[in-house]
């Protein structure tokens, strides 16, 4: 039997892949629900994820898995409208003419920004189209230096800097240019007449998780089960100790996939990881009214949250029983941060005041409900030298034969973490164990 530590997307994907290769598996999830960061809240209609998710056109593996599970026709590709809130005004930035009308950058600034997003290097006056192909070439380049060299100071100060501040806060100076270029590549395709094309399943990601659990077999997934020890002998993994409400038991295993954060890996095996992670505080709001015409609203404003997302400008409110659903969220770089120290009620009151400051038409009485989730490790800080710190899928040499890793510190989650990356990380770990069994290691 192969044990999988963690019942998020990566762990479930690894279990599914292993079963397809003929292996018996058992997934152990410490919390009461599978899904990890893709867990959901209930609404008056479809469920909604506790932390916002969508798909980019570049995320092909998760689409292939959805098709394999019989859900391929449920993935809908929609326009995800983007805008920038500056000086009390929402500026849509989807179409060419909206971008041209944006008043906070010069025409030349917009040209340099557009060329970067199209991955065209125009430095020196002669366009080149392969400068940005090798992300690793920019791994040690500071993001500020890169943007000043490859766009303009105005583009950096008036466009990118507020976004980087919202994303990385005090760590923004540490971030690698490779992350930015990877994000540009990651964000898929854009319809020049409408905007960015993003994917979202009819019914949300909950049916996808349910189908993945069904494929693995619900009898092979145990929630409320915390793995507390990993036993080895003669250089190979032998057992997992698992604690549930009924006590602690030991399971004999032939292999292990640790599909959890690197602190769990270190606690179980001693394998260290130097990658720093951000936390996130994220609230979902149900309201009676729409506040914007856009999906993703970036903020160049001293708001108490980093981003404002009107989900039901992406997926119709009718899917949620007519509720208008919003996300407000902030990344936290340090768990001593004041925001992290607030209880959920205090966060919601602070953020409700922030919504009112941004939108004078907002009526607090229109709020039906609000739910707040938080996680201390939702995304890596993609600092310079990040690739030197990723955890390999195959840990047979540093830990023991049969030990693999599929958590967020995986190579598959570089240069941007995603559900698609989680599945690819799970597959990579599973393939190591499948290869071992086929070669008799």
Residue pairs with C-beta under 8 A, 6 or more apart in sequence:
1 23
1 24
1 25
1 26
1 251
1 252
1 253
1 254
2 18
2 23
2 24
2 25
2 26
2 253
2 254
2 255
2 256
2 257
2 433
3 25
3 26
3 28
3 227
3 240
3 251
3 253
3 255
3 256
3 257
4 11
4 14
4 15
4 18
4 25
4 26
4 27
4 28
4 256
4 257
4 259
5 11
5 28
5 227
5 240
5 256
5 257
5 258
5 259
5 260
5 264
5 268
6 27
6 28
6 29
6 30
6 36
6 258
6 259
6 260
6 264
6 406
6 407
7 27
7 28
7 29
7 31
7 34
7 35
7 36
7 221
7 223
7 259
8 29
8 34
8 35
8 36
8 37
8 38
8 259
8 260
8 422
9 35
9 36
9 38
9 209
9 212
9 419
9 422
9 423
9 426
10 36
10 259
10 406
10 407
10 410
10 422
10 423
10 425
10 426
10 429
11 27
11 29
11 257
11 259
11 260
11 406
11 426
12 27
12 34
12 209
12 212
12 213
12 216
12 221
12 426
13 65
13 212
13 406
13 422
13 423
13 425
13 426
13 427
13 430
14 257
14 259
14 406
14 426
14 427
14 429
14 430
15 25
15 27
15 216
15 220
15 221
15 257
15 426
15 430
16 65
16 212
16 215
16 216
16 426
17 426
17 427
17 430
17 431
17 434
18 25
18 257
18 430
18 433
18 434
19 25
19 215
19 216
19 217
19 220
21 430
21 434
21 437
23 255
23 433
23 434
23 437
25 216
25 220
26 220
26 221
26 222
26 251
27 34
27 216
27 220
27 221
27 222
28 222
28 225
28 226
28 227
28 240
28 242
29 221
29 222
29 223
29 224
29 225
30 224
30 225
30 226
30 227
31 223
31 224
32 223
32 224
33 39
33 223
34 209
34 213
34 221
34 223
35 205
35 206
35 209
36 422
37 49
37 50
37 51
37 53
37 375
37 378
38 49
38 51
38 53
38 205
38 209
38 419
39 49
39 50
40 47
40 48
40 49
40 50
40 204
40 205
40 206
41 47
41 48
41 49
41 50
41 284
41 371
43 286
43 320
43 321
43 323
43 325
44 320
44 321
44 322
44 323
45 318
45 319
45 320
45 321
45 322
45 323
46 203
46 204
46 206
46 319
46 320
47 203
47 204
47 206
48 204
48 284
48 311
48 320
48 325
49 204
49 205
50 282
50 284
50 371
50 373
51 280
51 282
51 329
51 373
51 375
51 378
52 282
52 309
52 311
52 327
52 329
53 200
53 205
53 419
54 80
54 198
54 199
54 200
54 314
55 62
55 63
55 75
55 198
55 199
55 200
55 419
55 420
56 186
56 187
56 188
56 198
56 199
56 418
57 77
57 188
57 189
57 197
57 199
58 185
58 186
58 187
58 188
59 188
59 199
59 418
59 419
59 420
60 420
61 420
61 423
61 424
61 427
62 419
62 420
62 423
63 72
63 75
63 199
65 212
65 423
66 72
66 74
66 75
66 201
66 208
69 208
69 211
69 212
69 215
70 211
71 201
71 207
71 208
71 211
74 201
74 202
74 203
74 207
75 199
75 200
75 201
75 202
76 199
76 200
76 201
76 202
77 197
77 198
77 199
78 197
78 198
78 199
78 200
78 314
78 315
79 94
79 191
79 194
79 195
79 196
79 197
79 198
80 195
80 196
80 197
80 198
80 295
80 296
80 314
81 92
81 94
81 195
81 196
81 293
81 294
81 295
81 296
81 313
81 314
82 92
82 93
82 94
82 195
82 196
82 294
82 295
82 296
82 297
82 298
83 90
83 91
83 92
83 93
83 94
83 292
83 293
83 294
83 296
83 297
83 298
84 90
84 91
84 93
84 102
84 104
84 159
84 297
84 298
84 299
84 300
85 91
85 297
85 298
85 299
85 300
85 301
85 308
85 358
86 104
86 300
86 301
87 300
90 292
90 293
90 294
90 297
91 98
91 101
91 102
91 103
91 104
92 98
92 293
92 294
93 99
93 102
94 194
94 195
94 196
95 192
95 193
95 194
95 195
96 192
99 110
99 114
100 107
100 110
102 110
104 158
104 159
105 113
105 154
105 155
105 158
105 159
106 154
108 152
109 151
109 152
109 154
109 155
109 158
109 159
111 122
112 122
112 150
112 151
112 152
112 155
113 151
113 155
113 159
115 121
115 122
115 127
116 150
116 151
116 184
117 184
119 129
119 131
119 132
119 181
119 184
119 185
120 127
120 128
120 129
121 127
121 128
121 129
121 131
121 132
121 150
123 149
123 150
132 138
132 181
132 184
135 178
135 181
135 182
135 185
135 415
136 178
136 387
138 146
138 176
138 177
138 178
138 181
139 176
139 178
139 384
139 385
139 386
139 387
140 176
140 384
140 385
141 176
141 177
141 178
141 384
142 173
142 175
142 176
142 177
142 384
143 164
143 172
143 173
143 175
143 176
143 177
143 179
143 180
144 156
144 172
144 173
145 177
146 177
146 180
147 155
147 156
147 160
147 177
147 180
148 156
151 160
158 300
161 172
162 298
162 299
162 300
163 298
164 172
164 175
165 172
166 298
166 299
166 306
166 307
166 330
166 331
167 306
167 331
168 174
168 175
168 278
168 331
168 333
168 381
169 331
169 332
169 333
170 333
170 334
171 276
171 278
171 333
171 381
171 383
174 381
174 383
174 384
175 381
175 382
175 383
175 384
176 382
176 383
176 384
176 385
176 386
176 415
178 382
178 386
178 415
179 382
179 386
179 415
179 416
181 415
182 414
182 415
182 416
183 415
183 416
186 415
186 416
186 418
187 196
188 196
188 197
188 198
189 196
189 197
190 196
190 197
191 197
198 314
200 314
200 315
201 207
201 208
202 319
203 319
205 419
213 221
222 242
222 244
224 244
224 245
225 242
225 243
225 244
226 242
226 243
226 244
227 240
227 241
227 242
227 243
227 264
227 268
228 241
228 242
228 243
228 248
229 239
229 240
229 241
229 268
230 237
230 239
230 240
230 241
230 256
230 268
230 269
230 403
231 237
231 238
231 239
231 240
231 241
231 250
232 238
232 399
232 400
235 400
235 401
236 400
236 401
236 402
237 253
237 254
237 255
237 256
237 400
237 401
237 402
237 403
238 252
238 253
239 250
239 251
239 252
239 253
240 250
240 251
240 253
240 256
241 248
241 249
241 250
241 251
242 248
242 249
242 250
242 251
253 402
254 402
254 437
255 402
255 403
255 404
255 433
255 436
256 402
256 403
256 404
257 404
257 405
257 406
257 426
257 429
257 430
257 433
258 264
258 265
258 268
258 269
258 403
258 404
258 405
258 406
258 407
259 405
259 406
259 407
259 425
259 426
259 429
260 407
261 277
261 377
261 407
261 408
261 409
262 271
262 272
262 273
262 275
262 391
262 407
262 408
262 409
263 273
263 377
264 407
265 271
265 273
265 391
265 405
265 407
265 409
266 272
266 273
269 395
269 399
269 400
269 403
270 399
271 391
271 395
271 398
271 399
271 405
273 389
273 391
273 409
274 389
275 380
275 381
275 386
275 389
275 390
275 409
276 380
276 381
276 383
277 376
277 377
277 378
277 379
277 380
277 381
277 408
278 331
278 332
278 333
278 377
278 378
278 379
278 380
278 381
279 331
279 332
279 333
279 335
279 340
279 374
279 375
279 376
279 377
279 378
280 329
280 330
280 331
280 332
280 374
280 375
280 378
280 379
281 329
281 330
281 332
281 339
281 340
281 347
281 372
281 373
281 374
282 327
282 328
282 329
282 372
282 373
282 374
283 327
283 328
283 329
283 347
283 348
283 351
283 370
283 371
283 372
283 373
284 325
284 326
284 327
284 370
284 371
284 372
284 373
285 325
285 326
285 327
285 328
285 355
285 367
285 369
285 370
286 320
286 323
286 324
286 325
286 367
286 368
286 369
286 370
287 323
287 324
287 325
287 326
287 366
287 367
287 368
288 324
288 366
288 368
289 324
289 363
289 366
290 310
290 312
290 313
290 317
290 324
291 310
291 324
291 326
291 355
291 359
291 361
291 362
292 308
292 310
292 313
292 359
293 313
294 310
294 313
295 309
295 310
295 311
295 313
295 314
296 307
296 309
297 307
297 308
297 309
297 310
298 307
299 305
299 306
299 307
299 308
299 358
301 358
303 354
303 357
303 358
304 330
304 339
304 350
304 351
304 353
304 354
305 328
305 329
305 330
305 351
305 354
306 329
306 330
306 331
307 327
307 328
307 329
307 330
308 326
308 327
308 328
308 355
308 358
309 326
309 327
309 328
309 329
310 324
310 325
310 326
311 325
311 326
311 327
312 320
312 323
312 324
312 325
312 326
317 323
317 324
317 325
323 368
328 351
328 354
328 355
330 339
331 378
331 379
332 339
332 340
332 376
333 381
334 340
335 376
339 347
340 374
340 376
342 350
344 372
344 374
347 372
348 370
348 372
352 364
352 367
352 370
355 362
356 362
356 364
377 408
379 408
379 417
380 386
380 408
380 409
380 413
380 417
382 414
382 415
382 416
386 414
386 415
387 411
387 414
389 409
390 409
390 410
390 411
390 414
391 405
391 407
391 409
391 410
392 405
392 411
393 404
393 405
393 406
393 410
393 411
393 425
393 428
393 429
393 431
393 432
394 404
394 432
395 403
395 404
395 405
396 402
396 403
396 432
396 436
396 441
401 436
401 441
402 433
402 436
404 429
404 430
404 432
404 433
405 429
406 412
406 422
406 425
406 426
406 428
406 429
406 430
407 425
408 417
408 422
408 425
410 421
410 425
410 428
410 429
411 425
411 428
412 421
412 422
412 424
412 425
412 428
413 421
413 422
413 425
414 421
435 441
